[in-house]
């Protein structure tokens, strides 16, 4: 059974930083492309960024504006999202998920399709 457990969220003032983690079990982590997503109240879920199997390729949504960085530790089956210079607009629940693809597009990045595995998410609240 596949489990994804996100952690590291919390409350932070604008301009602050947080590091999210996602521990994955039940699948061979380094066989999967991974992505971070977020969902704000009343809004649809949106992709934040993706990373390939070995971590050498990463792409981000345009709203990231070089403030976030995705990384992974395959030995620990863990995905990370370092978020700096946070803005109130970043307030959302953040999720990680395995996805089909990780490619660059004119709009940011393309992940194809999620594989249907989701965790509970971790809440990030940024105050102005």
N, C-alpha and C positions, 0 to 999 in steps of 0.2 A: 504494500500500500504506500502510495506516494504522500509525503508530508512536506509542507513548506512552512517554516516558522520565521516570520519577520520580527525584528526587534530594533530598538535604538531610537524610536520616535520619542517625541516629547514636546515641550513648550520651549520656544526660544524667541528672543526679540529679533526684529529685522536686522539683517547684517550678520547674524550669528551662524553657527555651523552645527550640523548633526551628521553622524555616521550611522547609516542603517545597515543591518545584517540580515541575511536570509539563509537559514540552514535547511538544506534539502536532504531528504532521506527517501529510500524506496525506489530510487533509480540511479543509474550510473551517471553521476553528475557531470563528469567531463565529456560525456557523449552528447550533451545538450547545449544548444544556444540558449542564453538566458536574457531576460529583460526585466526592467522595472516599469511599473505602471503606477498611476495614482488616480484617485477619484475624490473630488471635492463634493460637498453636499449640494444636491440638486443638479449636478453635472455628470456627464458621461465619463466613463473611465478613459484615460488617455495614456499613451506610451510616453515614458520618460527617456529611455535609452536601452540599448542592447549591447551584448558582448558575445563574441564567438567562443568556441570551445576552449581554446588555449588562452584567451584573454588578449590576443594581439590586435583584434579589431573591435572598435567600439564606435557606436554612433548615438547621437542624441537628438531629441526634439529641439526645435528652434528656441523654445522658451527657456531652455537650459542656459543658453548664452555663456557657455564655458564655466558655469558656476558649479556644476556637478561632475563627478567622476565615478564611473563604474569599474569595479575590479572583481576578481574571483580568486579563490584559493581552492583548487580542485582537490588537494589532499584533505581539506577540511569540509568539502562539499558545501562551501559557503560563498555566497554572493554578497557584494558590498555596494553601497551607494554613499559616497562622500558628498555632502551638500554644504556648500559655502555661500556666503553672501545671500542668505535666505531672505525672501520677500513674503509679505502677507499673502500674496497670490499663490504661494507654494503650499498653503495650508490644505491638507488633504490626508486621506488614508493611502499609504503606500504599500504596494504589493510587488512580489517578485513572481515570475512564472517562466517555465520553459516555453520556447517559441520555435517556429519553423525556420526563421531566417533572420538575418541581420545585415541589412544593406542600406547604403546611402541613397537618399532621394532628394529631390529639390525641396521637399517639404520637411526634411529632417532625416527620418529613418523609416525603414520598412521592416516589419517583423513577420509578415505573412499571416500567421494565425497562431493563437495560443493553443496549447495541447490539452487544455481543460483542467489543469492542476493549479489550484490556488490555495494560498494560506489565508489567515484571518486578517492580515495586514497590520501595519503599525501607524498610529496616528501622529501626524506632524502638525503642530499649530505654531504659526509665526505671527507675533503681534507687532503692530506698528509703533 
